[in-house]
Amino acid sequence: MAKRESTSPDKFATLRREAEEIARTQPAELGRLSREEMQRVVHELQVHQIELEMQNDELRRTQAELEDARDRYRDLYDFAPVGYLTLDDKNIIREANLTAAAMLGVERARFVNQPLSRFIARNTQDVFYLFHKHLLDTQTRQVCELKMVKSDQSEFDVALEAIAARDANGAPTLRVSLSDITTRKRAEAILAQHSEHLEQLVAERTRELRDAQAQLLQQERLAVLGQIVGGVSHELRGPLGAIKNVAWLLKRPLAASDPETKETLDILNREVAIADRILTSLMNYANPKPPFRCKTNVTEILDAAIAQTTIPARVTVIKQYAEPLPALMADPDQLEIVFGNLIRNAVQAMPAGGQLTIKTEGETLRVKDETLGEDFVSHPSSFILVSISDTGVGVAPDILDKIFQPLFSTKAQGMGLGLSLCKLLVEGHGGKIQVTSQIDKGTTVIVNLPVAPGTTRSSDTQAG
């Protein structure tokens, strides 16, 4: 303010000297005036002088107000919470406030007369180019978000808002505002992450509810099936037993004399055995019993299951048993049912012959030690994997996820309980069963059994 008051009198003194110079160059006419006219002229000059002094005072006040307004504008412009830039039609920075320079970590003197593209991250240059082109084409306000680079080469997120205008000479210019939105972007990213996590939790919970509903429906079906099977089994086992006894009695006197009769009676015995096995499967599935655990040798159970299965000569059996394997704490009778069903299915899937491969191997469970941040082995061979593979017709992908459903079968004469019962018994041992298959190439079933009861696999550890 002191500088402004000292310059104003100098300015008026200069005007005074210029006026006196003009007055000296004009002809003197005062000598022609009378005394009264002279007094009147003097009076007019005094009045005019007073008016000029009043106008000068008004001008000084107006000038002071303008300078105050200019200073306030400069403060608002320079220290605004957002950055302001003025660009020419070549995107050269002509004006910038202190906030814009501070956002980019440069001095304003080094900031001005630089192309704005120099401070825009390379991966968002195309965004700025399209933003600038659309602004000039439409002459309407445009907004975009991009990344800018500070003097230390760090990047931050910025929202650009610009309008097209013209300067005092009529040249096209761009008025641009810069807003640092890095915090907002981080918050949006965190919110998106939480939203995704919430969606995953909802999806997981929905899946759990669906699984629970499916289990309830399964239990209801099992309850109904148990009632039906109990009655049917009671009614059929008596006649089947009678038929088996009669066939045995007839076979003794008739088999030696008539080979055809012997073959017919053998067929009758086999069919009775099949019917009895179906009834047993129904009873086992409808009324599952907890496994009676004891030390069990897996290879012995597999050999027993193979021995009880009729394997045609055109099917080659290959055994790949890993040795030594630890003993399982399992129910040998239930596992024999499981492996017997799986081997029988594999043989039936190769009507033209093929190769049946039965493989065993041990697998070690590794548990995370949170203290040391390292994996450690809980105990050797925590699981035993049994894979049964065939080179048969395979299973179509659209029905692969249905094969474990009860009463679902791809066989013309199948009951659809074999694989369902296998899954039920394996899961009763705390294990898992998986199937992979390719049409015309074959099917592999992998049974994963824990060595010790209560041992569980982590969710990300899958067999096969």
Secondary structure, 3 states (H helix, E strand, C coil): CHHHHHHHHHHHHHHHHHHHHHHHHCCCCHHHCCHHHHHHHHHHHHHHHHHHHHHHHHHHHHHHHHHHHHHHHHHHHHCCCCEEEEEECCCEEEEECHHHHHHHCCCHHHHCCCEHHHHECHHHHHHHHHHHHHHHHHCCCEEEEEEEECCCCCEEEEEEEEEEEECCCCCEEEEEEEEECHHHHHHHHHHHHHHHHHHHHHHHHHHHHHHHHHHHHHHHHHHHHHHHHHHHHHHHHHHHHHHHHHHHHHHHHHCCCCHHHHHHHHHHHHHHHHHHHHHHHHHHHHCCCCCCCEEECHHHHHHHHHHCCCCCCCEEEEEECCCCCCCEEECHHHHHHHHHHHHHHHHHCCCCCEEEEEEEEEECCEEEECCCCEEEECCCCCEEEEEEECCCCCCCHHHHHHCCCCCCCCCCCCCCCHHHHHHHHHHHCCCEEEEEEECCCEEEEEEEEECCCCCCCCCCCCCC
